[in-house]
Amino acid sequence: MSNWTRAILTIPTEHVDAANRLAHVFDPDTGGASTFGACALSPTGEAPATHYMANTLIRQDYLSALDDPEQALAALTALAEEYDREPPAEADVQAWCDNAIIGTEQPEGLVRIVPEEPAE
């Protein structure tokens, strides 16, 4: 059994900064601080974005902690220490736990905003 699983993480736009600060803790190698911001979603698939989504691998033992503020704070604090990062702010963890949509598929009712290709 693998220690990793794929998860789709979605956060409302007003909490993107907090989510990226937390992603910086648990994804120190590949630009975690920019995790949320590239894949924009809205109810219509048109701008402006209401949410941002990331599709990522996550250690299975952390998956259950993603929506529990106490567990999330403990897990992220331990990772911050392991990776020599600043510990997470409690307010960021609370914002994440209160607002993140965690699953294996794009959330129902949200459509990816696909930028129009420039005319040639």
N, C-alpha and C positions, 0 to 999 in steps of 0.2 A: 504494500500500500504506500502510495506516495505521500510525502509530508506536505505537498503543495496542491492547491486547487485553484481553478479559475473563478474569478468573481467579477461581476460588473458592478461598479460603484458609481452612484449618481448623487449629485449634490446640487441644491438650488444655487443660483448665481450669487446670491447675497452671502453665501457661506464658502465660496471658492477659496478665498485667501486663507481662512482657517483650515480648510481641507488640505490645501497645498503645504501649509506649515506642518501639518501632521504627516503628510506623505513624505516630506523631506526627512522625517525621523525614520520611517519604516522602509524607505527606498533610497538609501544614501548613495548608491552607485550610479544610477541612470537618470538623474534629473528629477527626482521625486518632487522637488519644489515646483515643478511645472506639470504635474500629473493632470490637474484639472484645468481646462482652458482650451484644449484643442477640439474636442468632440462636443459641439454645442447641440442642445436639444430645445425644442419648444412644442407646445401642443399642436401647432400647425405645420411645423417644419420650416417656418419662415422666421427671420430675425424679428425681434431681438430674442436672444437665448433666455430661457427661464431656468435651465439646468445645464450642467456639464457632466459628462460621463467618462469613466476610465475602465478599461478592460485589462485586468492584471492577474498575475499569479500571486497567491497569498498563502502563507503557511496555514494549514488547516486548524492548528491550535489557536490561531488569532481570529479566525472567522467568527466564532461565537462572541468574542470580546468587542466586535465592531459596533454593537448597538447597546452596550452596557457601559455607562460612563466610568464606573469604578474599575471594572476589568480593563477597559480601554486605557485609562490613565495609567494603571499599573503596568500593562504590557508596553505601552509607548515609552514610559519612563525607563523601563528596563532596556528597551532597544536604544534609547537615547544614550544611556550610559555605555552600552556595548559598542555603539558606533561613534562615541565621543561627540555627541550632538547636544544642543540645548534641550532640556526636558520640555515636554509639551505644556502649553498653558491649559489650565483647567477649563477656561471659557471656550477654547478651541475644541477640546474633547467634548464638552457638553453640546456645542453647536453641531458637531459631527453626529453625535449619537442621537440628537433630537431630529435631525434633518436628512441624514443619508438614507438612500434607498440601496439596499444590498441584495443582489440576486445573481442569477445566471443568464438573464436575458435583459434586453433593453426594456425599461419600465413601460408598462401599458399607458397609453395616453400621451406619450412623448415621442416626437419624430426628430430624427437627425436633420440638422440644418446643413444642407450641402451648398457650399458657395458656388455661384454661377461661374462658369468658365468665361474668361475674357474673350470677346469677339476678335477674330483675326482679320 
